[in-house]
Amino acid sequence: MPKKKKLHIKKDDLVLVLSGKDRGRQGVVLEIYPKKERAVVEGVHFIKRHLRPNQMGQGGIVEREGTIHISNLKKIDR
């Protein structure tokens, strides 16, 4: 059985993005995916999702936060 890795950040931590297109930006961690070693950070790394219209008639292109690898994040003291 593989060992469970200890992550250095948790939900609701304030983090700094160390690399990528959003380098230098700060945000609060919204979600953590420990098995994939990825996190969703508020206001950082937006992606576009193309949604099929539903019965309410809503669809189109929606922007939301994508995941970032945890190695690209640094915890900041508040």
C-alpha positions as CSV (number, residue, x, y, z in Angstrom):
1,M,0.0,0.0,0.0
2,P,1.5,3.4,-1.0
3,K,2.4,5.8,1.7
4,K,0.1,8.8,2.2
5,K,2.0,12.1,1.5
6,K,1.9,14.9,3.9
7,L,0.9,18.2,2.1
8,H,2.3,21.5,3.2
9,I,-0.8,23.5,2.5
10,K,-4.5,23.0,3.6
11,K,-7.8,24.4,2.7
12,D,-8.3,28.1,3.6
13,D,-4.5,28.8,3.6
14,L,-3.2,32.0,1.9
15,V,-0.7,30.9,-0.8
16,L,1.7,32.5,-3.3
17,V,2.0,31.1,-6.8
18,L,5.7,30.5,-7.5
19,S,5.7,29.6,-11.2
20,G,3.5,29.7,-14.3
21,K,1.4,32.4,-15.9
22,D,0.1,33.5,-12.6
23,R,3.5,33.8,-10.8
24,G,3.4,36.3,-7.9
25,R,-0.3,36.2,-7.4
26,Q,-1.8,35.4,-4.0
27,G,-5.1,33.6,-3.2
28,V,-6.9,31.4,-0.7
29,V,-7.0,27.6,-1.2
30,L,-10.5,26.5,-2.0
31,E,-10.0,22.8,-2.6
32,I,-7.2,20.2,-2.3
33,Y,-6.8,17.0,-4.2
34,P,-4.1,15.0,-2.3
35,K,-3.9,12.0,-4.6
36,K,-3.2,14.3,-7.6
37,E,-1.2,16.7,-5.5
38,R,-3.2,19.7,-6.9
39,A,-5.1,22.6,-5.4
40,V,-7.7,25.1,-6.5
41,V,-6.8,28.7,-5.6
42,E,-9.3,31.6,-5.5
43,G,-8.7,34.0,-8.4
44,V,-5.8,32.2,-9.9
45,H,-5.4,30.0,-13.1
46,F,-8.7,30.6,-14.8
47,I,-9.9,28.1,-17.4
48,K,-12.8,28.2,-19.8
49,R,-15.4,25.4,-19.8
50,H,-17.8,25.0,-22.7
51,L,-21.2,24.0,-21.3
52,R,-24.0,22.5,-23.2
53,P,-27.4,24.3,-22.7
54,N,-29.6,22.7,-20.1
55,Q,-33.5,22.9,-19.8
56,M,-33.2,26.4,-18.3
57,G,-31.5,27.6,-21.4
58,Q,-28.2,28.3,-19.7
59,G,-25.0,27.3,-21.5
60,G,-22.0,28.8,-23.3
61,I,-18.5,29.5,-22.1
62,V,-17.9,29.8,-18.4
63,E,-14.6,30.8,-16.7
64,R,-13.6,29.2,-13.4
65,E,-10.5,28.4,-11.4
66,G,-8.4,25.4,-12.5
67,T,-6.1,23.3,-10.5
68,I,-2.4,24.1,-9.8
69,H,0.3,21.6,-8.7
70,I,1.1,22.0,-5.1
71,S,4.8,22.3,-5.8
72,N,4.1,25.6,-7.4
73,L,2.5,27.0,-4.3
74,K,4.1,28.6,-1.1
75,K,2.2,29.1,2.1
76,I,2.1,32.7,3.4
77,D,1.5,33.9,7.0
78,R,-1.5,36.1,7.4
